């Protein structure tokens, strides 16, 4: 586990030459994770109170912001993503019954409740993509935290549940620390540093990162030295998949993240390439097509941080994920009830004794209303808690 709270907060070593076997469920060789970025309606626009128009990731390559003015062409490109592109993507994935993670900008989702309903009905994971699709590099930590808090609240109201993943996208140097401190995210995705999830210590907390991608990403249709046509996009995706699949045969298959945008790949001339790739993956039964949340949950269960979990260093989401099943087992309750018990323990404040298996066993057994079960819980916790 790399500690970001040091003078040089960059890990240039990572897993090194001994990459772990991810042990994907069912012996799969590679995890394929498709992300639909839903941003349309959350971008820079003077109608949204911004100082200038949007200039990022559109058909107008090299666009510049228009200070104090609306950019009708730019606005209509983003509108296409919400009106047409999203539904083309929705049909492609639901027809194949493939899971998806949405990076949802909260203010954009507010403007298209029908699309949000379709995401929920399809069982897609909706991770937070922040409150606005804007650049946060010059925001104060307090202002960025306020926007993330607002995004969580809006998404919970729209969908009935809070997001468990965070990808701000246009980040500041504080984004990872803010996400970890919030405590409710099982994973953060604002990293491109690896092909596997990894653990960080941020502000003293243990935090899982599930890295994302900017290369296997349709954004390269909208950048210099990018994809000119669908064949280039398909070829790059296929080559990426083939290498990771081959590495998986040797026990080191990583995650292939595929970044998609409604206004970009949602255009018919690009959609054909994406569909060819989805069908190509479907011809490989040893590929695990999944969500980022399922990847995070697998990693939390199968690859805990070196030295084990330390309860006093865990956010409430991670604490509930790890110790909720212990509570459920003690009381015979449902998984949801077990998670609620663990959440109450965390909310009550964790004393130093919680980092000891005996101390945490007592706290969890009391929360489960079975104090006599503490000795039995201790043995299970010894395998989870670090020394």
Residue pairs with C-beta under 8 A, 6 or more apart in sequence:
1 199
1 200
1 201
1 206
1 305
1 306
1 307
2 11
2 198
2 199
2 200
2 201
3 200
3 201
4 176
4 177
4 200
4 201
4 202
5 201
5 202
5 203
5 204
11 193
14 193
14 194
14 198
15 194
15 196
15 198
19 196
19 252
20 196
20 252
20 303
21 251
21 252
22 31
22 196
22 252
22 253
22 254
22 298
22 299
22 302
22 303
23 302
23 303
24 30
24 31
24 248
24 253
24 288
24 298
25 288
25 298
26 288
27 286
28 248
28 253
28 286
28 287
28 288
29 244
29 245
29 248
29 249
29 253
29 286
29 287
30 241
30 244
30 245
30 247
30 248
30 253
30 254
30 255
30 256
30 286
30 287
30 288
31 253
31 254
31 255
31 256
31 287
31 288
31 290
31 295
32 241
32 255
32 256
32 258
32 281
32 287
32 288
32 289
32 290
33 101
33 255
33 256
33 257
33 258
33 289
33 290
33 291
33 292
33 295
34 93
34 98
34 100
34 101
34 258
34 260
34 278
34 289
35 100
35 101
35 102
35 103
35 167
35 212
35 257
35 258
35 259
35 260
35 292
36 86
36 89
36 93
36 100
36 101
36 102
36 103
36 124
36 260
36 261
36 262
37 102
37 103
37 129
37 169
37 259
37 260
37 261
37 262
38 86
38 102
38 103
38 104
38 105
38 108
38 109
38 115
38 119
38 129
38 262
39 78
39 81
39 103
39 105
39 108
39 129
39 133
39 261
39 262
40 78
40 79
40 81
40 82
40 86
40 108
40 112
40 262
40 263
41 78
41 82
41 105
41 107
41 108
41 110
41 111
41 112
42 48
42 105
42 106
42 107
42 108
42 129
42 130
42 131
42 132
42 133
42 134
43 54
43 56
43 78
43 108
43 132
43 133
43 134
44 50
44 52
44 53
44 54
44 55
44 65
44 133
44 134
45 53
45 54
45 70
45 75
46 52
46 53
46 68
46 69
46 70
47 70
48 107
48 132
50 134
51 65
51 67
51 68
52 65
52 66
52 67
52 68
52 69
53 65
53 66
53 69
53 70
53 71
53 74
53 75
54 63
54 65
54 71
54 74
54 75
54 78
54 133
55 63
55 64
55 65
55 74
56 63
56 170
57 219
57 222
57 223
57 261
57 263
57 264
58 74
58 77
58 78
58 222
58 263
59 77
59 222
60 73
60 74
60 77
61 222
61 223
61 224
62 224
63 71
63 74
77 263
78 263
80 262
80 263
80 266
80 267
81 261
81 262
81 263
81 264
81 266
82 108
82 111
82 112
82 115
82 262
84 266
85 261
85 262
85 263
85 264
85 265
85 266
85 267
86 112
86 115
86 262
86 266
87 115
87 118
88 266
88 268
88 271
89 260
89 262
89 265
89 266
89 271
90 115
90 118
90 119
90 122
92 271
92 274
92 275
92 278
93 100
93 122
93 278
94 122
96 278
96 279
96 282
98 278
98 289
99 123
99 124
99 125
99 289
99 290
99 291
99 294
100 122
100 124
100 125
100 291
101 124
101 125
101 126
101 127
101 165
101 291
101 292
101 293
102 119
102 124
102 125
102 126
102 127
103 127
103 128
103 129
103 167
103 169
103 189
104 116
104 119
104 126
104 127
104 128
104 129
104 155
104 163
105 129
105 130
105 131
105 132
105 133
105 151
106 128
106 129
106 130
106 131
106 150
106 151
106 152
106 154
106 155
106 158
107 131
107 132
107 154
108 133
109 115
109 116
109 126
109 154
109 155
109 158
110 154
110 158
113 158
116 126
116 158
116 159
119 126
119 159
120 126
120 159
120 160
124 291
125 164
125 165
125 291
125 292
125 293
125 294
126 155
126 159
126 163
127 163
127 164
127 165
127 166
127 167
127 189
127 292
127 293
128 148
128 151
128 152
128 155
128 163
128 165
128 166
128 167
128 185
129 151
129 167
129 168
129 169
130 136
130 147
130 148
130 151
130 166
130 167
130 168
130 169
131 147
131 148
131 150
131 151
131 154
132 147
133 169
133 170
134 170
135 170
136 144
136 147
136 168
136 170
136 171
136 172
136 175
137 170
137 171
137 172
137 173
138 172
139 147
139 172
141 172
141 174
141 177
141 178
144 168
144 172
144 174
144 175
144 178
145 178
145 181
145 182
148 166
148 168
148 178
148 179
148 182
149 182
151 163
152 162
152 163
152 182
152 184
155 162
155 163
156 162
162 184
163 185
164 184
164 185
164 186
164 187
164 293
164 296
164 317
165 185
165 186
165 187
165 188
165 189
165 210
165 292
165 293
165 296
166 179
166 182
166 185
166 187
166 188
166 189
166 190
167 188
167 189
167 190
167 212
168 175
168 179
168 190
169 190
171 190
175 190
176 188
176 190
176 191
176 200
176 202
176 207
176 209
177 202
177 203
179 185
179 188
179 190
179 207
180 188
180 200
180 202
180 203
180 205
180 207
180 315
181 202
181 203
181 205
182 315
183 205
183 315
183 316
183 317
184 315
184 316
184 317
185 315
185 317
186 208
186 293
186 296
186 297
186 300
186 317
186 318
186 321
187 197
187 208
187 209
187 210
187 292
187 293
187 295
187 296
188 207
188 208
188 209
188 210
189 209
189 210
189 211
189 212
189 292
190 212
191 209
191 211
191 212
192 211
192 212
192 213
192 214
193 209
193 211
194 211
194 254
195 211
195 244
195 254
195 255
196 211
196 254
196 255
197 208
197 209
197 210
197 211
197 255
197 295
197 296
197 299
197 303
198 208
198 209
198 211
199 206
199 207
199 208
199 209
199 305
199 306
200 206
200 207
200 208
200 209
201 207
201 313
204 313
205 313
205 314
205 315
206 305
206 309
206 310
206 313
206 314
206 318
207 315
207 318
208 296
208 299
208 300
208 318
210 255
210 292
210 295
210 296
210 299
211 255
211 257
212 257
212 259
213 257
213 258
213 259
214 259
215 236
215 240
216 236
216 237
216 240
216 256
216 257
216 258
216 259
217 258
217 259
217 260
218 227
218 233
218 259
218 260
218 261
218 264
218 265
218 270
218 274
219 226
219 259
219 261
219 264
220 226
220 227
220 233
221 227
221 233
221 264
221 265
221 270
222 264
227 233
227 236
229 269
230 269
230 270
230 272
230 273
231 273
233 265
233 270
233 273
233 274
233 277
234 273
234 274
234 276
234 277
237 258
237 273
237 277
238 277
238 280
240 256
241 256
241 277
241 280
241 281
241 284
241 287
244 253
244 254
244 255
244 256
245 253
245 284
245 286
245 287
247 253
247 254
248 254
248 286
255 295
258 277
260 274
264 270
265 271
265 273
265 274
281 287
281 289
297 321
300 318
300 321
300 322
304 384
305 386
307 386
307 387
308 384
308 385
308 386
308 387
309 318
309 322
309 384
309 385
309 386
310 355
310 385
310 386
311 319
311 323
311 350
311 354
311 355
311 360
311 385
312 350
312 351
312 352
312 354
312 355
314 322
314 346
316 343
316 346
316 347
319 342
319 343
319 345
319 346
320 339
320 342
320 343
320 346
321 339
322 384
323 342
323 345
323 360
323 364
323 384
324 335
324 338
324 339
324 340
324 341
324 342
324 343
325 335
325 338
326 338
326 342
326 364
326 377
326 380
326 381
326 384
327 333
327 337
327 338
327 339
327 341
327 342
327 345
327 364
327 367
327 368
328 334
328 335
328 337
328 338
328 339
328 341
329 338
329 380
330 364
330 365
330 368
330 370
330 373
330 376
330 377
331 337
331 338
331 341
331 368
331 369
331 370
333 341
333 368
338 368
341 364
341 367
341 368
342 364
342 367
344 367
345 363
345 364
345 367
350 363
351 359
353 359
353 360
354 360
354 363
355 385
355 386
356 385
357 378
357 381
357 382
357 385
358 374
358 378
360 377
360 381
360 385
361 374
361 375
361 377
361 378
361 381
362 371
362 374
364 374
364 377
364 381
365 371
365 372
365 373
365 374
365 377
